[in-house]
Amino acid sequence: MIARRLLLALAASLPALSMPALAADGGVLVFGGNRATGLEVVKSLVAKGDKVTVFVRPTSDIAALKDLGVATVAGDALNVEDVNKAFASGKFRAVVSSLGGRRGEPRPDYEGTKNIADAAKAAGVSRMVIVTAIGTGDSVKAVSEQTLKVLGPVYAEKVRGEDYVKASGLTYTIIRPGGLRNDPPTGNGMLTEDITVGGDINRSDLGRITADAIDDAKTFNKVYSAVDKNMIASAPMVPRQELAPRNP
């Protein structure tokens, strides 16, 4: 804890970075943390000794979260009041969002992300990490034309969400994973600022590097692609089952 305080105090004091002071204490609030990538983030945070609260839908299966001993707050990320209540439920130093949509339902990539960013600022939580996807924004060249035809509308909403966070004044990190696998961790997951990189990554590895980014000053106000260094694609990514519109 002392090391974390020193790191965040140093990062916040650097004028060249123009960053607000970050909270040295408090837990982490995770949106989209009951399954898939979000659950892997929660597992990694718990392993690090963090106090974690997960925002879930009222109908979500939270058995895995109960097993991990984390707190939950039920609500809808598209409902401003619900999101504000989540931030009021505890003391948080950071928020992580891995929100995604389900087929046939309104996507939260922009509206949900906007609500989270606004609520974080109002609650004095200045650190935000979001998980989007390779193909968003300037990483579009890393995916194929076929992928863009399938996921173009999804990418468009993710771009709006990313842009809102970047302009929010929060100290952000945006992580864009490639194709997502559910295999055991390899330990080879990596973050890169190379916008042309495509490939796959295991959710378990993505969860770890996302959790690690929260207090890593080197990642502040940066956008990364996330892939496994041994699964980098040699050509633009094409759509697979794992890339269909769903939670990250």
C-alpha positions in Angstrom: 0.0 0.0 0.0 2.8 2.4 0.8 4.5 1.7 -2.5 1.2 2.3 -4.3 0.8 5.7 -2.5 4.3 6.8 -3.5 3.8 5.7 -7.1 0.5 7.5 -7.6 1.7 10.6 -5.7 4.7 10.8 -8.0 2.7 10.3 -11.2 0.1 12.9 -10.1 2.9 15.5 -9.3 4.4 15.4 -12.8 3.3 18.6 -14.5 4.1 17.4 -18.0 1.4 14.8 -17.8 -1.3 17.2 -16.7 -3.1 14.5 -14.7 -5.4 15.0 -11.7 -4.3 13.6 -8.4 -5.2 10.0 -8.1 -6.6 8.4 -5.0 -4.0 6.3 -3.2 -6.5 4.2 -1.2 -9.8 2.6 -2.0 -11.1 -0.4 -3.9 -11.9 -1.0 -7.5 -15.4 -0.8 -9.1 -15.8 -3.1 -12.1 -18.5 -2.9 -14.7 -19.2 -6.1 -16.7 -17.3 -8.2 -14.1 -19.6 -11.1 -13.7 -18.4 -13.1 -16.7 -15.9 -13.4 -19.5 -13.1 -10.8 -19.5 -14.6 -8.8 -16.7 -14.6 -11.8 -14.4 -10.9 -12.5 -15.2 -10.1 -8.9 -14.2 -12.0 -9.4 -10.9 -10.1 -12.7 -10.3 -6.7 -10.9 -10.9 -7.7 -8.0 -8.6 -8.7 -10.3 -5.8 -5.4 -12.2 -6.2 -3.6 -8.9 -5.8 -5.5 -8.2 -2.5 -7.7 -5.5 -3.8 -11.2 -4.8 -2.5 -13.5 -5.2 -5.4 -17.1 -4.3 -6.1 -18.8 -5.5 -9.2 -21.7 -3.8 -10.9 -24.1 -6.4 -12.3 -27.5 -6.7 -13.9 -30.3 -7.7 -11.5 -30.6 -11.0 -13.5 -26.9 -11.8 -13.7 -25.5 -15.0 -12.4 -23.2 -13.9 -9.6 -22.2 -17.4 -8.2 -18.6 -16.9 -9.3 -18.5 -13.5 -7.7 -19.8 -14.9 -4.4 -17.1 -17.6 -4.5 -14.5 -14.8 -4.8 -16.0 -12.9 -1.9 -16.5 -9.7 -3.7 -19.3 -7.2 -3.2 -22.0 -6.6 -5.9 -24.3 -3.7 -6.8 -27.2 -4.4 -9.1 -28.4 -2.1 -11.8 -28.4 -1.0 -15.4 -25.4 0.7 -16.9 -27.7 2.7 -19.2 -29.5 4.1 -16.1 -27.6 7.2 -14.8 -29.1 6.8 -11.3 -28.0 3.2 -11.0 -24.5 4.0 -12.0 -24.3 6.9 -9.5 -25.5 4.5 -6.8 -22.7 2.1 -7.6 -20.1 4.8 -7.0 -21.8 5.8 -3.8 -21.6 2.2 -2.5 -18.0 2.5 -1.4 -14.7 4.2 -1.6 -13.0 3.6 -4.9 -9.6 4.6 -6.3 -10.4 3.3 -9.8 -13.1 2.0 -12.1 -12.8 -0.7 -14.8 -15.3 -1.2 -17.6 -15.5 -4.2 -19.8 -19.1 -3.6 -20.8 -20.4 -5.2 -24.0 -23.8 -5.9 -25.5 -26.0 -8.8 -26.1 -27.8 -9.5 -29.3 -31.1 -7.7 -29.6 -30.4 -5.3 -26.7 -29.2 -1.7 -26.7 -25.4 -1.6 -26.6 -23.7 0.2 -23.7 -20.4 0.9 -25.5 -21.1 4.6 -25.6 -24.0 5.4 -23.3 -22.9 3.0 -20.6 -19.3 4.2 -20.8 -20.4 7.9 -20.7 -22.5 7.2 -17.6 -19.6 5.6 -15.9 -17.2 8.4 -16.8 -19.6 11.0 -15.6 -20.4 9.2 -12.4 -16.7 8.7 -11.7 -15.9 12.4 -12.0 -18.9 13.3 -9.8 -17.7 10.8 -7.2 -14.1 12.0 -7.3 -12.7 8.8 -8.9 -10.2 10.0 -11.4 -8.8 6.7 -12.7 -10.6 4.7 -15.4 -9.6 1.7 -17.4 -11.8 0.5 -20.3 -11.7 -2.6 -22.5 -12.8 -2.2 -26.1 -11.5 -4.1 -29.1 -8.9 -4.1 -31.8 -10.5 -2.5 -34.8 -11.7 0.5 -32.8 -10.5 3.9 -33.8 -7.1 4.1 -35.4 -6.6 0.3 -35.0 -9.0 -0.3 -37.8 -6.2 -1.3 -40.2 -5.6 -4.4 -38.0 -8.9 -6.0 -39.0 -10.2 -7.2 -42.4 -12.9 -5.6 -44.5 -15.0 -8.7 -43.7 -14.7 -7.9 -40.0 -15.7 -4.3 -40.6 -18.8 -5.4 -42.5 -19.8 -7.6 -39.6 -18.8 -5.4 -36.6 -18.8 -1.9 -38.1 -21.7 -0.6 -36.0 -20.2 -2.1 -32.9 -16.8 -0.4 -33.5 -18.6 2.9 -34.1 -20.1 2.8 -30.7 -16.9 1.8 -29.1 -15.1 4.7 -30.8 -17.7 7.1 -29.3 -17.1 5.6 -25.9 -13.3 5.8 -26.2 -13.5 9.4 -27.4 -15.7 10.4 -24.5 -13.3 8.9 -21.9 -10.3 10.6 -23.6 -12.0 14.0 -23.4 -13.4 13.5 -19.9 -10.4 14.7 -17.9 -10.1 11.3 -16.2 -6.8 9.5 -16.1 -7.6 6.7 -18.5 -6.2 3.6 -20.1 -7.9 2.1 -23.1 -7.1 -1.6 -23.8 -8.2 -3.0 -27.2 -7.9 -6.8 -27.2 -7.8 -9.0 -30.3 -9.7 -12.2 -30.7 -10.6 -13.6 -27.2 -10.0 -17.2 -26.2 -11.1 -19.0 -23.0 -7.9 -21.1 -22.5 -5.6 -21.1 -19.5 -3.2 -18.2 -19.2 0.0 -18.4 -21.1 1.7 -15.5 -19.4 2.5 -14.0 -22.9 -0.2 -11.4 -23.0 1.1 -8.0 -23.9 0.1 -4.4 -24.4 1.4 -2.5 -27.5 0.9 0.9 -28.9 1.3 -0.5 -32.4 -2.1 0.1 -34.0 -1.4 -2.4 -36.9 -1.1 -5.4 -34.6 -3.8 -8.1 -34.6 -4.1 -11.5 -33.1 -5.6 -13.4 -30.2 -5.3 -13.3 -26.4 -6.7 -15.5 -23.6 -9.2 -13.7 -21.4 -7.2 -14.9 -18.4 -4.1 -13.1 -19.6 -6.2 -10.0 -20.6 -7.7 -9.9 -17.1 -4.2 -9.9 -15.5 -2.8 -7.1 -17.7 -5.9 -5.0 -17.3 -5.7 -5.3 -13.5 -2.0 -4.5 -13.6 -2.6 -1.4 -15.6 -4.7 0.3 -12.9 -1.8 1.4 -10.8 0.9 1.4 -13.6 1.8 5.1 -14.3 3.3 4.1 -17.6 -0.1 3.3 -18.9 -1.8 6.6 -17.9 -3.6 8.3 -20.7 -2.6 5.8 -23.3 -4.4 3.5 -25.8 -3.1 -0.1 -26.3 -3.8 -3.2 -28.3 -3.7 -6.4 -26.3 -2.5 -9.7 -27.9 -0.6 -12.8 -26.9 2.9 -12.4 -28.3 2.7 -15.9 -29.7 -0.7 -15.4 -31.3 0.0 -12.3 -33.4 -1.8 -12.4 -36.7 0.3 -12.1 -39.9 -2.7 -10.6 -41.8 -5.7 -8.4 -40.9 -8.0 -10.2 -38.4 -11.1 -11.9 -39.7 -14.3 -12.4 -37.7 -14.6 -15.6 -35.6 -17.2 -16.8 -33.1 -15.2 -15.0 -30.3 -15.5 -11.7 -32.1 -19.3 -11.7 -32.5 -21.1 -8.9 -30.6 -21.1 -9.9 -27.0 -19.5 -8.9 -23.7 -15.7 -8.5 -24.0 
